[in-house]
Amino acid sequence: MEHAVLLTKQPDNGYTARSLLLPDIVVSGDDETSTLAQLHMG
């Protein structure tokens, strides 16, 4: 299943990802790949 994701770089050099389909789901990580993987696995 594919859906739109908002990936945002944070000032502390981390990232957050939010599902646009389910906006209450937000994950954070150290880099883009791990952050998106957490959203996928979560």
CHARMM internal coordinates of N, CA and C (Angstrom, degrees):
IC EDIT
DIST 1 N 1 CA 1.4479
DIST 1 CA 1 C 1.5243
ANGL 1 N 1 CA 1 C 109.34
DIST 1 C 2 N 1.2900
ANGL 1 CA 1 C 2 N 116.00
DIHE 1 N 1 CA 1 C 2 N 132.85
DIST 2 N 2 CA 1.4600
ANGL 1 C 2 N 2 CA 120.70
DIHE 1 CA 1 C 2 N 2 CA 178.00
DIST 2 CA 2 C 1.5186
ANGL 2 N 2 CA 2 C 109.39
DIHE 1 C 2 N 2 CA 2 C -114.27
DIST 2 C 3 N 1.3454
ANGL 2 CA 2 C 3 N 115.15
DIHE 2 N 2 CA 2 C 3 N 144.22
DIST 3 N 3 CA 1.4541
ANGL 2 C 3 N 3 CA 120.02
DIHE 2 CA 2 C 3 N 3 CA 174.06
DIST 3 CA 3 C 1.5215
ANGL 3 N 3 CA 3 C 109.10
DIHE 2 C 3 N 3 CA 3 C -154.88
DIST 3 C 4 N 1.2957
ANGL 3 CA 3 C 4 N 115.96
DIHE 3 N 3 CA 3 C 4 N 164.35
DIST 4 N 4 CA 1.4629
ANGL 3 C 4 N 4 CA 121.67
DIHE 3 CA 3 C 4 N 4 CA -176.57
DIST 4 CA 4 C 1.5276
ANGL 4 N 4 CA 4 C 110.58
DIHE 3 C 4 N 4 CA 4 C -73.71
DIST 4 C 5 N 1.3330
ANGL 4 CA 4 C 5 N 114.59
DIHE 4 N 4 CA 4 C 5 N 141.76
DIST 5 N 5 CA 1.4586
ANGL 4 C 5 N 5 CA 122.65
DIHE 4 CA 4 C 5 N 5 CA -179.65
DIST 5 CA 5 C 1.5164
ANGL 5 N 5 CA 5 C 108.36
DIHE 4 C 5 N 5 CA 5 C -131.68
DIST 5 C 6 N 1.3197
ANGL 5 CA 5 C 6 N 115.95
DIHE 5 N 5 CA 5 C 6 N 139.61
DIST 6 N 6 CA 1.4599
ANGL 5 C 6 N 6 CA 121.28
DIHE 5 CA 5 C 6 N 6 CA 173.90
DIST 6 CA 6 C 1.5174
ANGL 6 N 6 CA 6 C 107.17
DIHE 5 C 6 N 6 CA 6 C -100.97
DIST 6 C 7 N 1.3363
ANGL 6 CA 6 C 7 N 117.59
DIHE 6 N 6 CA 6 C 7 N 113.57
DIST 7 N 7 CA 1.4638
ANGL 6 C 7 N 7 CA 123.54
DIHE 6 CA 6 C 7 N 7 CA 179.13
DIST 7 CA 7 C 1.5230
ANGL 7 N 7 CA 7 C 107.39
DIHE 6 C 7 N 7 CA 7 C -106.09
DIST 7 C 8 N 1.3410
ANGL 7 CA 7 C 8 N 116.49
DIHE 7 N 7 CA 7 C 8 N 122.99
DIST 8 N 8 CA 1.4558
ANGL 7 C 8 N 8 CA 121.63
DIHE 7 CA 7 C 8 N 8 CA -174.73
DIST 8 CA 8 C 1.5225
ANGL 8 N 8 CA 8 C 110.43
DIHE 7 C 8 N 8 CA 8 C -124.13
DIST 8 C 9 N 1.3403
ANGL 8 CA 8 C 9 N 116.47
DIHE 8 N 8 CA 8 C 9 N 130.69
DIST 9 N 9 CA 1.4623
ANGL 8 C 9 N 9 CA 121.09
DIHE 8 CA 8 C 9 N 9 CA 174.33
DIST 9 CA 9 C 1.5188
ANGL 9 N 9 CA 9 C 108.18
DIHE 8 C 9 N 9 CA 9 C -80.77
DIST 9 C 10 N 1.3277
ANGL 9 CA 9 C 10 N 116.18
DIHE 9 N 9 CA 9 C 10 N 130.46
DIST 10 N 10 CA 1.4536
ANGL 9 C 10 N 10 CA 122.08
DIHE 9 CA 9 C 10 N 10 CA -178.77
DIST 10 CA 10 C 1.5322
ANGL 10 N 10 CA 10 C 110.50
DIHE 9 C 10 N 10 CA 10 C -93.98
DIST 10 C 11 N 1.3221
ANGL 10 CA 10 C 11 N 117.78
DIHE 10 N 10 CA 10 C 11 N 156.85
DIST 11 N 11 CA 1.4743
ANGL 10 C 11 N 11 CA 121.05
DIHE 10 CA 10 C 11 N 11 CA -178.75
DIST 11 CA 11 C 1.5304
ANGL 11 N 11 CA 11 C 113.41
DIHE 10 C 11 N 11 CA 11 C -60.66
DIST 11 C 12 N 1.3300
ANGL 11 CA 11 C 12 N 117.62
DIHE 11 N 11 CA 11 C 12 N -26.15
DIST 12 N 12 CA 1.4699
ANGL 11 C 12 N 12 CA 120.88
DIHE 11 CA 11 C 12 N 12 CA -179.48
DIST 12 CA 12 C 1.5275
ANGL 12 N 12 CA 12 C 111.87
DIHE 11 C 12 N 12 CA 12 C -86.98
DIST 12 C 13 N 1.3267
ANGL 12 CA 12 C 13 N 117.69
DIHE 12 N 12 CA 12 C 13 N 17.97
DIST 13 N 13 CA 1.4698
ANGL 12 C 13 N 13 CA 125.27
DIHE 12 CA 12 C 13 N 13 CA 178.69
DIST 13 CA 13 C 1.5158
ANGL 13 N 13 CA 13 C 113.78
DIHE 12 C 13 N 13 CA 13 C 73.63
DIST 13 C 14 N 1.3069
ANGL 13 CA 13 C 14 N 118.81
DIHE 13 N 13 CA 13 C 14 N 10.71
DIST 14 N 14 CA 1.4585
ANGL 13 C 14 N 14 CA 121.74
DIHE 13 CA 13 C 14 N 14 CA 173.44
DIST 14 CA 14 C 1.5190
ANGL 14 N 14 CA 14 C 109.82
DIHE 13 C 14 N 14 CA 14 C -95.54
DIST 14 C 15 N 1.3147
ANGL 14 CA 14 C 15 N 116.15
DIHE 14 N 14 CA 14 C 15 N -177.93
DIST 15 N 15 CA 1.4565
ANGL 14 C 15 N 15 CA 122.32
DIHE 14 CA 14 C 15 N 15 CA 179.12
DIST 15 CA 15 C 1.5241
ANGL 15 N 15 CA 15 C 109.73
DIHE 14 C 15 N 15 CA 15 C -132.41
DIST 15 C 16 N 1.3082
ANGL 15 CA 15 C 16 N 116.57
DIHE 15 N 15 CA 15 C 16 N 152.23
DIST 16 N 16 CA 1.4560
ANGL 15 C 16 N 16 CA 122.15
DIHE 15 CA 15 C 16 N 16 CA 168.93
DIST 16 CA 16 C 1.5173
ANGL 16 N 16 CA 16 C 107.51
DIHE 15 C 16 N 16 CA 16 C -125.45
DIST 16 C 17 N 1.3297
ANGL 16 CA 16 C 17 N 114.92
DIHE 16 N 16 CA 16 C 17 N 147.95
DIST 17 N 17 CA 1.4563
ANGL 16 C 17 N 17 CA 121.12
DIHE 16 CA 16 C 17 N 17 CA 176.86
DIST 17 CA 17 C 1.5207
ANGL 17 N 17 CA 17 C 107.79
DIHE 16 C 17 N 17 CA 17 C -129.98
DIST 17 C 18 N 1.3215
ANGL 17 CA 17 C 18 N 114.38
DIHE 17 N 17 CA 17 C 18 N 137.60
DIST 18 N 18 CA 1.4684
ANGL 17 C 18 N 18 CA 121.14
DIHE 17 CA 17 C 18 N 18 CA -179.24
DIST 18 CA 18 C 1.5209
ANGL 18 N 18 CA 18 C 107.66
DIHE 17 C 18 N 18 CA 18 C -131.84
DIST 18 C 19 N 1.3111
ANGL 18 CA 18 C 19 N 115.29
DIHE 18 N 18 CA 18 C 19 N 130.86
DIST 19 N 19 CA 1.4554
ANGL 18 C 19 N 19 CA 121.04
DIHE 18 CA 18 C 19 N 19 CA 175.10
DIST 19 CA 19 C 1.5236
ANGL 19 N 19 CA 19 C 108.64
DIHE 18 C 19 N 19 CA 19 C -73.82
DIST 19 C 20 N 1.3111
ANGL 19 CA 19 C 20 N 118.53
DIHE 19 N 19 CA 19 C 20 N 128.76
DIST 20 N 20 CA 1.4587
ANGL 19 C 20 N 20 CA 120.80
DIHE 19 CA 19 C 20 N 20 CA 178.09
DIST 20 CA 20 C 1.5275
ANGL 20 N 20 CA 20 C 110.93
DIHE 19 C 20 N 20 CA 20 C -76.46
DIST 20 C 21 N 1.3217
ANGL 20 CA 20 C 21 N 116.77
DIHE 20 N 20 CA 20 C 21 N -22.41
DIST 21 N 21 CA 1.4485
ANGL 20 C 21 N 21 CA 121.41
DIHE 20 CA 20 C 21 N 21 CA 176.76
DIST 21 CA 21 C 1.5334
ANGL 21 N 21 CA 21 C 110.95
DIHE 20 C 21 N 21 CA 21 C -75.56
DIST 21 C 22 N 1.3335
ANGL 21 CA 21 C 22 N 116.08
DIHE 21 N 21 CA 21 C 22 N -37.31
DIST 22 N 22 CA 1.4729
ANGL 21 C 22 N 22 CA 122.97
DIHE 21 CA 21 C 22 N 22 CA 179.49
DIST 22 CA 22 C 1.5298
ANGL 22 N 22 CA 22 C 107.83
DIHE 21 C 22 N 22 CA 22 C -128.32
DIST 22 C 23 N 1.3271
ANGL 22 CA 22 C 23 N 118.70
DIHE 22 N 22 CA 22 C 23 N 78.90
DIST 23 N 23 CA 1.4640
ANGL 22 C 23 N 23 CA 122.08
DIHE 22 CA 22 C 23 N 23 CA -170.77
DIST 23 CA 23 C 1.5292
ANGL 23 N 23 CA 23 C 115.52
DIHE 22 C 23 N 23 CA 23 C -64.40
DIST 23 C 24 N 1.3341
ANGL 23 CA 23 C 24 N 118.34
DIHE 23 N 23 CA 23 C 24 N -13.61
DIST 24 N 24 CA 1.4572
ANGL 23 C 24 N 24 CA 119.68
DIHE 23 CA 23 C 24 N 24 CA 177.12
DIST 24 CA 24 C 1.5227
ANGL 24 N 24 CA 24 C 112.49
DIHE 23 C 24 N 24 CA 24 C -77.05
DIST 24 C 25 N 1.3265
ANGL 24 CA 24 C 25 N 116.74
DIHE 24 N 24 CA 24 C 25 N -12.30
DIST 25 N 25 CA 1.4614
ANGL 24 C 25 N 25 CA 120.99
DIHE 24 CA 24 C 25 N 25 CA 179.60
DIST 25 CA 25 C 1.5205
ANGL 25 N 25 CA 25 C 108.86
DIHE 24 C 25 N 25 CA 25 C -91.39
DIST 25 C 26 N 1.3392
ANGL 25 CA 25 C 26 N 115.63
DIHE 25 N 25 CA 25 C 26 N 114.65
DIST 26 N 26 CA 1.4616
ANGL 25 C 26 N 26 CA 122.08
DIHE 25 CA 25 C 26 N 26 CA -179.41
DIST 26 CA 26 C 1.5213
ANGL 26 N 26 CA 26 C 107.76
DIHE 25 C 26 N 26 CA 26 C -133.00
DIST 26 C 27 N 1.3321
ANGL 26 CA 26 C 27 N 117.21
DIHE 26 N 26 CA 26 C 27 N 131.99
DIST 27 N 27 CA 1.4605
ANGL 26 C 27 N 27 CA 122.03
DIHE 26 CA 26 C 27 N 27 CA 176.62
DIST 27 CA 27 C 1.5171
ANGL 27 N 27 CA 27 C 108.69
DIHE 26 C 27 N 27 CA 27 C -126.48
DIST 27 C 28 N 1.3276
ANGL 27 CA 27 C 28 N 116.67
DIHE 27 N 27 CA 27 C 28 N 160.08
DIST 28 N 28 CA 1.4605
ANGL 27 C 28 N 28 CA 120.61
DIHE 27 CA 27 C 28 N 28 CA 178.02
DIST 28 CA 28 C 1.5186
ANGL 28 N 28 CA 28 C 109.27
DIHE 27 C 28 N 28 CA 28 C -134.72
DIST 28 C 29 N 1.3345
ANGL 28 CA 28 C 29 N 115.07
DIHE 28 N 28 CA 28 C 29 N 157.40
DIST 29 N 29 CA 1.4545
ANGL 28 C 29 N 29 CA 120.67
DIHE 28 CA 28 C 29 N 29 CA -179.60
DIST 29 CA 29 C 1.5134
ANGL 29 N 29 CA 29 C 111.04
DIHE 28 C 29 N 29 CA 29 C -162.25
DIST 29 C 30 N 1.3367
ANGL 29 CA 29 C 30 N 114.89
DIHE 29 N 29 CA 29 C 30 N 177.25
DIST 30 N 30 CA 1.4594
ANGL 29 C 30 N 30 CA 121.30
DIHE 29 CA 29 C 30 N 30 CA -177.11
DIST 30 CA 30 C 1.5169
ANGL 30 N 30 CA 30 C 113.16
DIHE 29 C 30 N 30 CA 30 C -81.56
DIST 30 C 31 N 1.3414
ANGL 30 CA 30 C 31 N 116.65
DIHE 30 N 30 CA 30 C 31 N -28.39
DIST 31 N 31 CA 1.4642
ANGL 30 C 31 N 31 CA 119.94
DIHE 30 CA 30 C 31 N 31 CA -179.95
DIST 31 CA 31 C 1.5273
ANGL 31 N 31 CA 31 C 109.50
DIHE 30 C 31 N 31 CA 31 C -142.20
DIST 31 C 32 N 1.3080
ANGL 31 CA 31 C 32 N 116.03
DIHE 31 N 31 CA 31 C 32 N 170.48
DIST 32 N 32 CA 1.4631
ANGL 31 C 32 N 32 CA 121.12
DIHE 31 CA 31 C 32 N 32 CA -175.47
DIST 32 CA 32 C 1.5270
ANGL 32 N 32 CA 32 C 111.90
DIHE 31 C 32 N 32 CA 32 C -60.02
DIST 32 C 33 N 1.3199
ANGL 32 CA 32 C 33 N 116.68
DIHE 32 N 32 CA 32 C 33 N -45.44
DIST 33 N 33 CA 1.4608
ANGL 32 C 33 N 33 CA 121.33
DIHE 32 CA 32 C 33 N 33 CA -175.44
DIST 33 CA 33 C 1.5195
ANGL 33 N 33 CA 33 C 111.97
DIHE 32 C 33 N 33 CA 33 C -63.24
DIST 33 C 34 N 1.3292
ANGL 33 CA 33 C 34 N 117.08
DIHE 33 N 33 CA 33 C 34 N -48.41
DIST 34 N 34 CA 1.4669
ANGL 33 C 34 N 34 CA 119.35
DIHE 33 CA 33 C 34 N 34 CA -178.15
DIST 34 CA 34 C 1.5214
ANGL 34 N 34 CA 34 C 111.41
DIHE 33 C 34 N 34 CA 34 C -68.65
DIST 34 C 35 N 1.3209
ANGL 34 CA 34 C 35 N 117.43
DIHE 34 N 34 CA 34 C 35 N -33.22
DIST 35 N 35 CA 1.4542
ANGL 34 C 35 N 35 CA 120.93
DIHE 34 CA 34 C 35 N 35 CA 179.35
DIST 35 CA 35 C 1.5248
ANGL 35 N 35 CA 35 C 110.48
DIHE 34 C 35 N 35 CA 35 C -66.96
DIST 35 C 36 N 1.3218
ANGL 35 CA 35 C 36 N 116.90
DIHE 35 N 35 CA 35 C 36 N -46.64
DIST 36 N 36 CA 1.4556
ANGL 35 C 36 N 36 CA 120.28
DIHE 35 CA 35 C 36 N 36 CA 178.15
DIST 36 CA 36 C 1.5173
ANGL 36 N 36 CA 36 C 111.80
DIHE 35 C 36 N 36 CA 36 C -65.82
DIST 36 C 37 N 1.3333
ANGL 36 CA 36 C 37 N 117.79
DIHE 36 N 36 CA 36 C 37 N -34.51
DIST 37 N 37 CA 1.4531
ANGL 36 C 37 N 37 CA 121.27
DIHE 36 CA 36 C 37 N 37 CA 177.56
DIST 37 CA 37 C 1.5302
ANGL 37 N 37 CA 37 C 110.87
DIHE 36 C 37 N 37 CA 37 C -64.12
DIST 37 C 38 N 1.3287
ANGL 37 CA 37 C 38 N 116.70
DIHE 37 N 37 CA 37 C 38 N -38.80
DIST 38 N 38 CA 1.4669
ANGL 37 C 38 N 38 CA 120.24
DIHE 37 CA 37 C 38 N 38 CA 178.11
DIST 38 CA 38 C 1.5238
ANGL 38 N 38 CA 38 C 110.61
DIHE 37 C 38 N 38 CA 38 C -64.63
DIST 38 C 39 N 1.3044
ANGL 38 CA 38 C 39 N 117.24
DIHE 38 N 38 CA 38 C 39 N -39.91
DIST 39 N 39 CA 1.4584
ANGL 38 C 39 N 39 CA 120.46
DIHE 38 CA 38 C 39 N 39 CA 178.54
DIST 39 CA 39 C 1.5226
ANGL 39 N 39 CA 39 C 110.14
DIHE 38 C 39 N 39 CA 39 C -64.77
DIST 39 C 40 N 1.3149
ANGL 39 CA 39 C 40 N 116.40
DIHE 39 N 39 CA 39 C 40 N -39.61
DIST 40 N 40 CA 1.4496
ANGL 39 C 40 N 40 CA 121.33
DIHE 39 CA 39 C 40 N 40 CA 179.91
DIST 40 CA 40 C 1.5314
ANGL 40 N 40 CA 40 C 111.06
DIHE 39 C 40 N 40 CA 40 C -67.26
DIST 40 C 41 N 1.3234
ANGL 40 CA 40 C 41 N 116.95
DIHE 40 N 40 CA 40 C 41 N -41.14
DIST 41 N 41 CA 1.4680
ANGL 40 C 41 N 41 CA 122.09
DIHE 40 CA 40 C 41 N 41 CA -176.36
DIST 41 CA 41 C 1.5238
ANGL 41 N 41 CA 41 C 111.85
DIHE 40 C 41 N 41 CA 41 C -78.80
DIST 41 C 42 N 1.3589
ANGL 41 CA 41 C 42 N 116.39
DIHE 41 N 41 CA 41 C 42 N -30.76
DIST 42 N 42 CA 1.4499
ANGL 41 C 42 N 42 CA 121.73
DIHE 41 CA 41 C 42 N 42 CA -173.46
DIST 42 CA 42 C 1.4514
ANGL 42 N 42 CA 42 C 112.38
DIHE 41 C 42 N 42 CA 42 C -65.32
END
COOR INIT
IC SEED 1 N 1 CA 1 C
IC BUILD
